[in-house]
Amino acid sequence: MLTKGDEFPIHQTPEPIAFSGSDRNFYDRYFFCGAQPDGSGYFAVAFGVYPHLNVVDAHLSILGKDGVQRSIHASRLLDMERMNLSVGPISIEVIEPLQKLRLRLAPTEGISADIECTGRAFPIQEPRFTRRVGPRMIMDLTRFTQNVRWSGWVEADGVRETYDAKTSWGTRDRSWGVRPIGAADAQPTVPAIAPQFYWLWAPTNFPNLSLFFHVNEDERGAAWNTRCALAEDGVGADGVLHLEDPKMKVTWRKGQRHAASARLDVVDSGGRAHVVTWEPLAHFQMKGIGYGHPEWSHGVWKGPLAVAREDFTPRDLDPLAPQHLHIQAISKVRHEGPGGLASDGMGILEQLVLGPHAPSGFTQIFDGAK
């Protein structure tokens, strides 16, 4: 089947663009988030294409100053057309690849948006994520991350937040490959293996540069995927400063798997020490943009077109419930570098910690910190 994508020289297999290999769990996703200088007015967007499920979905969620998180979820039949970047009222326009994109949410149940992001530097490509559970490949994907400035507005129930590119901050990413999506596999892996996943992701915006850090660790605390880098505003792909030997220490909230604070110790190529600390201010629930949502999970078939609004208050939710583990903590961040130089910034500390993790003292699937 030929589609609009076949007009462009972007094929990765001998097949038309409508087909992407043979794994039913292949996906292609956009993620965006943004906020005011003090971390208020936080919003996030997820947009996912699932070629072999023939589904596309999108989500926009706003964390208001009143502590309520308001979301619009949308899903539709992909109809095998991967170049159509709209789902009901939510759409993406690529103005300049790898640099500038526009997001719109047409007025829907009291929520709307028209916002444009511009990259601060060339995107950071992260190491390829490959993970098996027993014999089964559950993750095989590539992702890039880019810190951005926002201009435009989002509005919920008559309250409008306006973003100025000189002061707003945010992050976007693009990922594609294989990860669990849609309905769960009816035949589980044998023998049964208890779930374990430890994930921290901390893109941070400082006045003149961006910090990128992420880590996946196994139950012993050994990293199986990690990267730490600094990028000054305006640098290209070859201008990124890669940092070495990152060690992240998280202080967990008692009885939870959400961070009270975090500290990163890392060295640059000259052996000079850098220390970065995160102080969470508020929590954004990732289920608001479909991650782990019991009804609006990524790739689930909802019919030819479905759109719904959802409201909840993150501080009122059970932090150990499976659908509430995955959060982004909007955080104050301080970077202390060589020679006594220091800088204050804002960013997110994304957390998804499931199963045992010896350095944290977690021994069960859902036990909280002592």
N, C-alpha and C positions, 0 to 999 in steps of 0.2 A: 504494500500500500504506500503510495507516494503522498507526502504532506509538504507543507510550506518549508520545513527544515531542509528538505532535499535540494532546495535551490541554493543553499549555502555550502561552502567547502568545509563542513564540520563533521563528516562521517568518521566513526571510529571502528566500524566493522564493515564487512561486505554487504550488509543489509541496509535497507532504507532507515532513515532516522526514527521512524515509528517504532522500530525494534531496537532493543539495547541488550545484546547478548541473550542469555537463556535463563538467567536467575530471576524468578518471580519477585524477589525482594529488591530488585534494582530500584533506586530512587534518585531524584535530582532536586536539590532544595536550596532556597534562599532563606536567610535569617537576617533580621535587622533589629536594632534597638537604639533608643535615644533618650536624652533627658536634658533638663535645664542645668545650668552650671552647678547648682547645689544638689542635684540628684532628683529633684522633684519633677513632676510631669513625665514620669518614665512610661515608655511604651515599647512594645515589641511586636514583630510581624514574622510569621512563618508562612512559606509558600512552597508546597511540595508537589512534584510530578512523579507518578508511579506508572511507567509505561506498560508493564506487563499486567498490572491490575486494571488498567484503563481508567484510572481515577486521578484527579487533581484536587488539592484542597488548599485553603488559605485561612489564616487566622490573624486578627489584630486585637491586641489587648492593651488597656491603659490602666495604670495604677494611679488613682486619684489622690489628691491631698487629704481626702477624707478616709483613706485607707481601704477603699473599695476598689477591687479590680474588675473592670468591665471589658467584656470580650465579644467580638463578633466571629463566629465560626461559619465557614462556607465550604461546600464540597460539591463536585459535579462530575459527570462523565467526561473523561479526557477526550474521548472520540478519536484517540490516537494522534491528535494534533498537538505536538509539544511546543510549538511556537506561539500558542495562544496563552499569554500571561495574564489571564483574568479568570476569576471564579466568582460569579455573581457580582456583588458590589465591590470586590477587592481586585485591584489590578497593579501590575508593575510595568514601568516603562524604562528600558535601558537607553539612556541618553548618550552615554559614552562608556563603552565597555571597560570594566575594571576601575572606573573613576566616578561616574555620576549616574544615579538612578532616581526615579520618581515613583512614589507610592500613592495610591488613591483609594479611599473608601467612600463610595457614594453614600449619602445619608441613609442609614439603616437602623431603625429602632432607637433613634436618638444619638447615634454615634457616627462620626464622619472624620475624614482626614484628607489632607493634600500636602505631602511633605517630600522634600528632595534632599538626598545625601550626596556629599562630595568627599572623596577619599583624601586623607591627610598625606598618604604616601602610597607607594606601590604595595599591593597585598602581600601578606606573608603566607607562603605555602607550608603547611604542616607536614610532618612525616606521614607516610601512608599508614592508615589504621587497618590492621589485620588481626582478627581475633577468632579463635575456634573454641567451641564447647564440645569436648570429646572430638569426634570425627567431623563435626559439622561446622562449616564456616558461617559465622553469624555477623561478622563485620569485615568488610574489605572496601575501603573508601578513601577518597582524597578530599581535602578541604583547604580553602584559603580563608584568611581573616584579614580584615581591613578596618582600622579606625576611621571615623568619618565625622564631618560637621553637618548639621541639619538646618534647613530653612523651610518655613511653611507652618502648618498648624495641625493639631488634632483637637477634636471637640467631643465631649460626652455630656449629655443631658444639659446642654446650654452653657457649659463651662469650656472655654477655649484656651488652649495652651499654644502660644506662638513661639517659634524657635528661630533664633538668630544665628547664622552661620559663624559669626565672630565669637560666640560664647557657648553655644550648645555643644554637646559631645555625644558620641555613640560608636557603635560597632556594627559591622555586618559580616556575614560569612556566606560562602557557597560551598556546598559539599555534594558529592555524587558517588554512587557505588552501591554497595550491598549492606543493608542492616535490616533487622526485623521490622516489617511494616504490615499493615492490614491485619486480617484475622490471623490468630496464632496457628502454628503448624499443628495439625491434628495428631501427628505421630511424634511424641517427644523423643529426645535423645536418650539412648540407653547405653550403659546404666545411667540412672538418674544422677544429675550433678546439681548440687545446691547453687543457686545463683550468687554471683559475686561480681560487683562492678564498682570501681572507685574512680571518680572523675572530678577534676577541678579545672576550670577554665577561667582565666583572669585577664582579659584585654583591658588595658587601662590607658586613659587619656591624661597626659601631662601638658602644660602650656605649650611646649615646643616639640614634643616627641611622644611616641607611643610605646608602651610596654606590652609584650605578648608573652603569656605563660600558660601552659596547660600540662596536665599529667594524667595518665592512666596508670594505676598500680594494681598489682595482684594482692592476694590476701596476706602476703608476708610484707607488703610495702615496697616491693621491687617494681620499678617503673618499666612498663612495656611500650609506652609511647609518651614522649615529652619533648618540649621545645621551649626555649626562652630567648627573646630577642628584643632589641630596642631599634626603633626607626624614627629618625628625625623627620620633621615635616618636609615633604617634597622630594624625598629620596626615591630613587628607582630600585629595581630588584637587587642591584649589586651594592646598594648603600646601607643595607641592614647590618647591624652589629649583633652577632650571635653570642649569647652568653653561655657559660659552661657550668657544669656541676650544680644545677639548681636543686635546692633542698627546701621543701615547703613544710612548715609546721603549722598545723591547725589546732586551735583551741575550740573544742566543741561545746555547745550549750548543753548543760546538764539535762540528761534524759532525752536528747535529740541527736539528729545527724545533720544539724545545721551549725555553721561556724559562728562563734562569738567574736573571733579575730583570727588573723592568719599572718604569718611572717615567711618571707622568701629570702634565703641567703644564696647568693650566686656570685660568680666571678666573671670578669670580662677576659678577652684574649691576652691582656697584659698581666693577668693575675690579680687585678685590683678588685676588692670586695665591693659588692652592692647589697643593700638591705632594703626590702620593700615590705610595707605592712598595710594590711587591709582592716578597716573598721566598718563593719556593716551598719547601714542606716535603716534599710527597709528590705523586705523580701517580696520578690515578684514570683508568683507561682507559674512554672512552665506549662502546667496543664492549661493555662489560659490561652496558649498558642498550640495546643494539641498534644504536647509531649506527655504520654502516659494517661491521657484523658480517658475515662471509662466509656464515654459515648462518642467523642470527637477525636479519637486517636488517629494518627497519620495513616492515610491509605485505606481507611475503612469505607466500605461502600455505603453511601447514604441515599442513593437514588440519583436520577438525572440531574437534579439541582436541589440542594438543601442549604438553608441559611438560618442561623439562630443567634440570639443574644444570650449571654450568661453573665451573672454578677455574683461575686463572693468577696469575702473579706479575709485576706491571707492570715491575719493574726488570730482569727477564730478557728482555724482549721487544725486538725490533729497532725502534728509534724511528722509522726511516724507511720501514718497511713501511706501505703505504696504510691498512690497518685499524688502525694504531697511531698515526697522526698526530693524531687527535682525542682530546684529553685535557682534564681539569680539574686544574689544579695547586692543591692546598690550600695556602693562603699566609698568612703573617703580613703585615699591611698597616699602614702608618703614614701618617697624614694630617697634614700641616703646613699650617695655615691662617693667616689674617691675624693680626697682632699677636703672633706667636710662639706661638699656641695650637696644640697638637698632641694627637693621640689615636692609640692603637694598637687595631687590630681584627684580624678574621679574615675570610677570604673565599676565593673561587675565582678563578682566572685561566684561563678556558676558551680553548683554542687549537685552531684548525684552519687550517693554512697549506699550501696546495697550489699548485704552479706558481710562476711568476716573481713577485718582489716586490722592486723596485729598492732601497728603503730598507734592506731586510734583506740584500741581496746575493745573493738567490736568483735564478737564471737558468733553471733547469730545472724539471721537474715535482717531483722528489724530492731535489734536492741539499741537503746539509746546510750549516750555517753554517761559514764559513771560520775 
